[in-house]
Amino acid sequence: MDQRKARFTSLSGLEIARLYGADDLKGWDAHSDLGAPGEFPYTRGVYSTMYRGRLWTMRQFAGFGSAEDTNRRFQYLLQHGQTGLSVAFDMPTLMGLDSDDTLARGEVGHCGVAVSSLADMERLFEGIPLDQVTTSMTINGPAAILFAMYLAVAERRGIPVARLGGTLQNDILKEYIAQKEWLFPPEPHLRLIIDTVAYCSRAMPKWHPISISGYHIREAGSTAVQELAFTLYDGLTYVDAAVRSGLNVDAFAPRLSFFFNVHNDLFEEIAKFRAARRLWAREMEQRYHPKDPRSLQLRCHAQTAGCSLMAQQPLNNVVRTTLQALAAVLGGAQSLHTNSMDETLALPTEDSVKLALRTQQILAHESEVTNTVDPLGGAYYIESLTNRLEEEAREYFRRLDQMGGMVRAIEQGFPQREILEASLRYQGEVERKERVIVGVNEYVEPDEPPIPILKIGPEVEQSQAKSLADLRSRRDSFRMAGTLQALQEAAAGDENLMPYLIDAVKAQATLGEICAALKEVFGTYREPVVL
């Protein structure tokens, strides 16, 4: 690829024309393809007033060290105008390990908060009114267990679960595709997810039981087209599994949510959100024929691209994040996290996370981009990109259908291989300087002064180990063992596992103990080799 061609190619590899006009929209129907905001196919937004009626939720991702450390960060963010909490868990927690597990050594509290027990969850949300603040939890493999802990905390405070609002990421398919944090084989994981969906559909009308995530697919190196296609197809896979389990599509589909990455190609990212809403509405209508129009509406959280942040000249990341946040807003996201400039180096400091939050607030209150709904709707370039992204994603849908669905495709290594090839193409373009990364392959400053970063010391791991030892010495071991046995018996059958998980965490069973008990029933998973 020569310099000129690279310059006029989108990040998805779509060739970009010098100028767009009416000829680029031949066959495009402004009524059926564009429509009105709040109306099928929702290209222009899922609500008629969009941000004129209500701003997006400003939900900064936060979590590090101990539960007490993260609680202080939550309080800080809420005091500075954040409107929703988003919990980052550390690697041992994401992998279903207790903080004192030998496999957890050196990782406790480093990339998120360490949560191994109900006591940790109580400390994490100490002093935070759970019925007044929405909470998002980025957890997948052991999602149902952490969710059970959250529900048990609410119960202890006397808060009915029906009053809780928030989101559980709970998306295991993208783990097999991209992030690699699974515990069990796909089918048992799907069962756990559908159990949470069924539980929420009966008892928690304000809770989103799955946040179907393209974010990590994009972070693994996918294109915007692949992120769009694999994410929406994952969503359809969950819908299909829930319907096959006996749930009515309208009982749960309105509470599904999505989570997208926002990368550097401003207009392609805006078009991606618009294409996602339209494609989801059309596929849901065609495949499942829901009666409730809310079942056709794609609502999403967005996060600026962590993979676009650079360790070199980290102040430049403020500019990258601002442009990406603008794309999310112009694309019509319902919730947004803006990355901090130092996240590529370490956990964000208070100053940098406040600046990231202020970025959203300036967009919301000073830029005037919220004055009208879908301000770029009807633009030749935007509509052409929206159409092309939808068409390219549909081609992936056809290939996945032919393979027998996403689970079979994952077992064959198909999405993994597609992402690998895309990431290699992109890296090659950067190394050949066909794509300029400011401060990395152009405009380099060799003698940059370091910036202050936040570090996690070994005392967090030591404190967690002591807390777990104290917990195990105090609890009723007979009662705890009984709840784990009951959980295993239910897992061997077909009962909903959420009540059993809640009983186990209330009996002080730890995360690692619950996961180990389930592995005895469900087994483990080894992914295929992708060449």
N, C-alpha and C positions, 0 to 999 in steps of 0.2 A: 504494500500500500504506500503510495507516494504522499508527500507532504500535503499537496492540495486536496487529494481525495480524503485524507484523514481529517482535514480541517472541516470538511462538509459532510461528515458522517456522524450520526448520533451515537450515544454510548451503547445503544442496542445494535449498532451496525446498519441502521437505516440510512440510505443516502438522502441527503437533504438538498432540495433544489435551490437555485439562487433566488427565486421569487415564487410566491404562491398566489393563485387567483381562482376564479370561478371554475376554470377547467379542471382544477385538481379535486373538485367536489362533484364531478359528474356522477349521477345516480344517488347522490346524498339527498335525503329527504329531511328538511328542517323540522317537520312535524314528528316523524317517527324516530329519527336519529338524534335530534336535539331536544325537542319538547320544551316543557316549562319546568322550572325548579319545583321539586316536590311532586312531580308527576312522572309516570312511566315514560321512558326507561331510566329516568333519574340522571341523565348525563350532566345536567346543570346543578345537581345537588339533591339531597334527599328531603330537604325542607324548603318550603316556598320562600321563606324570608332569609334563610341561612344566617349569616352573621349580623344582619340587621335585627334579627329577633333575639339571638343569643350568640355570644362569642364562643369560640372553641374552648375546651377545657385545657388549661395550662398545667400539664402533668409532668414535672421533672422527675426523671428516673434517679432514684437515690438508694444507697445501701452500702455500708462498709463496716468492718470491725464487728463490734458486739451489738446486741439489740439496743443497748443504752446509747451507743455512739450514733446509730442510725435514727433513733427516736429524736435525738437532739437536732439532727439535720432536718428531719421532717418538720419539727417545730419551727426551725429557722426559715424553711421554705414557705410554710403557711403564713408566718409573720410577714413575709415579703411579697405576698400576693398570689402564691400558687393556689390553684383551685381544685387540685386532686392529688392524691398520693400515688406513687408508683414505686414498688419495692424491687430492688435488685438483691438477689441472693448470691452467696458465695458458691464457689465450685463444688465443695463437698455437699452442700445442701441441694444444689441442682442435680447431683449424681446420687442422691438418696443416702448419703453417708453422714453419720454423726461426727461432730467436731473432734472427738477423741479417737476416731478410727485411724489406723496406721496409714491408710491411703489418703487421709486428709492432711497429713503433716505438711506444713509450709504453705497451705492454701487457705487456712481458716481466716475469714474476714477480709480477704485481699481483693476480691472483685465484686463483693456484695456483702450483705449481712449474714452472719452465721445463725441459723435457726435449726435446732435439733429437737426441741421439745415444746410442749404447750407453754411452759414457763418462759421460754425465749420469746414466743409470740406475744405473750402478755406484756413483757417488758418492751417489746418493739412498739406496741401501740398504747403504752401508758399515757394517760392524759389526753388522748385523741378521741373525739366523739365519733365513733364508727358509724352512727346513724346520721351524721351530718356531713361527713367527708367521704367521697368515693375513693375506693382503693383498687389499684391495679397490681396484680402480682405476676411477675415474669418468672414463671415456673412451669415445667412441662412434664418430665418423667414422673416426679413425685407430686404433681399438682394437686391431686385429690387429697393427699395427706396434709399438705400445707393449708388447703382450703378447709379441711376438717378442723385444724387448729384455729383458724380464724373464726369459724362458726362457734367453736367452743369458748373462745374469748368473749364473743358477743353474748352468748348464753350466760356466762358467769356475771356479766354486767347487767343482765336483765333486758338486753336489747333483742326484740324479736327478729329473726333472720329475714323476715319479709321486708324489714326496713333498711336492710343493708344494700348499698349500691356499689358497684364496681365491676371488675373484670378479672377473670382468671385466664392466663394465656393458654395453658392446657392443650397445646397443639403439638402432638407427638410426630405427625407425619413430616413436618419440616425438620424435626430432629434427625430422622433417618436420612433426609435429603441433604441437610446442610450443617446443623450445629452439633450433632453426634452426642447428645446427652439423653440417651434412652436407658431404661432399666430392664424392660421385658420385650418379648417379640411383639410385632405389630398388633395382632388380634387381641391379646389381653389388654394392651394399652388402649386400643379402640374401645374395648368394653368399659374400662375405667372412665374414659372421657364421656361415653354415652350415659354412664351412671350419674355423672355430675350434671349432664344436660337434663336428664329426667328429674333429678332431685330439684334443680333450680326451676324447672318448668312447673313443678307442683308447689314449691314453697317460697321461691325467691324471685318475684316478678321484676325486681329492679337490678338483678345481677346478670352479667354476661358470662356464661359458663365456658366459652371458648373465644380466644382472640386469635383468629387464623392469621398466621404470621408470614409475611413475605420479607420482613426485615432481615432475618438471619440468612435467608436464601440469597438476598442481594449482598449481604456482608461476605458471603462465601465466594462471591465473584460473578454472580449471574448478571445478565442484562435486565433491563426494565421489562422486556417482553417475557423473559423466563420467570422473573419475579411475579408478574401479573398472571401468567398462565398457571404456574405450579401452585401459587397461593389459592387462586379461585378453584382450581381443581381439587386441592386439599379440602376446601370448604364443601364442595359438592360431595366429596367422599364422606365427610362427617354427617352431612344431611342424609345421605343414602343409608348410612349405618343406623342413624337414629330412626328413620322411617321403617327400616327393616326390623328394628327392635319393638315396633308397635306404637311409636309416638306419632301423633298427628303433626304434620309439618308446621302448621300454624301455632302449635303449642310451644315451639322452641325457636323457630327460624327468626322471629323478630328480635330475639336477644342474642343472636350471633353477631360478633364484631370482627373487624379485620385490623391488621397492623402492617403498615407499609413503610419501607425505607424511602428517604428522599435524597437523591444523589445530585450531582452537579449540573446535569443537563436540564436547565430551567424549564424549557417548554415541553420536553419529552416527559418530565415528571408531572407537570400539570396535566398533560394529556393522559398520562397513566391513570390518575385518579378518576378522570372522567370516563375513560374506557372501562375501568374496573366496575364502576356503578352500572353502566349500561350492559356490560357482558353478564354480570351477576343477575341482574333483573331478567334478562332474556333467557338465560340458562335455567334459572329457578322456575320461571313460568313454563318453559317448554318441558322440563323434566319432572316437575312435582305438582304443578297446577294448584298452588296455594290459593285460598280464598281471601286471606288477609293481605292487603297490599304491603304491609310492613315486612312481610316475609320476602319481598322482592328488593328491599332497600338495603344497600350496602353502606354500613356505617363504619368509620375507620379512625384509628389512631395513627399518627405518623411520627417518625423520629428521624431527625437529620442523620446523614450517613456517617457512622463511626469510621468506616473504612476510607472515607475521604479525608479524615483528619491526618495531619502530618506532624511528625515530631520536629521537623525542621521549621523554623520561624513560626512557632505555634500561634502567635497573634493573628496570622493569616487565617486560622481556623474560625475566628469570629466572623470574618467576611463570608467564608464558605457556608457556615451555619446560617447566617442571615439570608443568603440567597436561597438555600434549601428550605428554610422556614417559609419564605415568601412563596415558593412553589407549592408547599403544602396548603397554605391559606388560599392561594388562587385556585388550587385544585379542589378545595372544599372539604378538608379533613375536619372531623368532629373533635379531635383531641390532638395535642402536639407536645412533643419533648424536643427541646433544642440542646444539642450537645455542648459541653463546655470545652473551651479551647485547649485545656490541658489533659483531656481524657485519653489521648493517645499515649501520654507519658505515665499517668497514674490516676488514682481516684481524684475527682475534681475538688479543688479547694472551695471554701465558702465564697470567696470573691469571684471566682470564675463561674460557679454555678449561679450566683446572683446575676452576673452579666448575661448569662444564657437566658435566664428568666426575663430579664429586662429587654432582651431582644424581642421576645414574643410580645411583651407589653407595649413596646414602641410600635411594632407592626400593627397591633390591635388598635392603639389609641392615637398614633401620630401619622401613620402612612396613608390613611384614608382608603386603603384597599378594601375595607369592609363595607363601604358605602353602598355598593350594588352587588347583586348576586351574579356570579359567574361573569365577571367583567370581560373575559376574553372569548366568551361564547360567540360563535359565528365567524371568528377570525379564520381566514383560509388556512393558515399554517396550523393552528391549534386543531381545527376540525379534521384536517388531513392527517395529522399525527394521531389523533384519537381513533380515526377509522383504521389506520394501518396497525396500530397497537392491538386493536380488537381483532383484526384479521389474523395477525401473526399468533396471537394467543389462541384463537380458535383452531389454528393448524396444530398446535400442541395438544389441544383437547382431543382432536381427531386421533392423533397418534396414541395418546393415553387410553382412549376408549378401545382402540384396537388391541392394546396390550392387556386389556382386562381390568383396567383401573390403576389407581396410584399405588396401592400396596404391591401389586404384581410388578409394576414398573420399578419401584424401589428395589424389589428383590432382584431384578435384572440389572440394577445400577444405572437405569436410563437418566433420571433427572440429575443424579450425581455426576454422570459423565458429561452431560450438556453444560453444567455449571463449571466443571473443570476446564473444558475447552474454552468457554467464554472468558474465564479468568486468565487463562494463558494468553489469549489473544490480546486482552486489555494490557496485561503486564508487558507483553512484547511491544505494544504501541508506545507505552511510557518509556521503556528502555531505548527505543529507537527515536524518541522525542517526536513521535507523530502525535502524541498528546502531551501538551505542556502542563506540568504540575509546578506551580510557582514555588520557588524555594527548594525544590527537589531536583528537577532536571533542567531548570532554567532559573535565572536570577538568584543564584545560590550565594549564601553568605557563610564562608567557612568558619568564622570566629563568632558564633552567636553566644551571647551571654545566657546562662541557664535561668529558667524561671523556677520559683518555689513550687514544690509538689507535696502532696499529702502522702505520708508513709504509714503503713500498718506494722506495728512491732509484734514480737512473739508473745507479748503479754495477753493478747486477745485469745490466742490458742490455749494458753495456760489457764486462763480464767474459764474458758468454755469447758475444758476438761474437768476442772474442779467442780463446776456447776453440775455437770452430768454425773460425776461420782456422788455428789451430795444427793441428787435426785434419785439415783438408783438405790441409795442406802435408806431413803425415807419412804419410798412408795410402797404400796401393798403389792408385792411381787406376785402373789397368788392371783389377785384380781387382774393385774396386768396380763399375766400369762393366759388367763381365761379369755380375755378379749382378743388376744392374738389367735388363739385356737378357734374361736368363733369366726373370726375374720377369714381364716384359712378354709374352714368348712364352707362358708358362704362363697368364697372365691372358687372353690371346686364345683359349686353349683351355678345357679343363674340369678341369684338375688342381687338387688342393688347394694353395692358395697359402701355407699356413703354412711348409712347409720352405723355400720360396724367400724368404720374408720373413726368416726366421731367418738364412739365408745372407747376405742383404743387410745386415742390421744388424751381423753379425759381420765383414763386410768394411768396416765404418765408413761405410756409406751413411747419410745423415742422414734424419730424419723428412720434411723438406720435399722432399728428392730422391726418396725412395720414393713419396711422394704424387704428385709431379709426373709420375713415370714411369707410375703407374697411371692418372692422369687422361688421359694420351695414349691409353690403351686403352679406359677406361670412359666418358670424357667427364665433363661436369658437369651440374648440375641447376638449373633455375629454377622456383621454386614458383608455383602459381597465385595470382592476385589474389583476395583474400577480401574481399568487400563485405558 
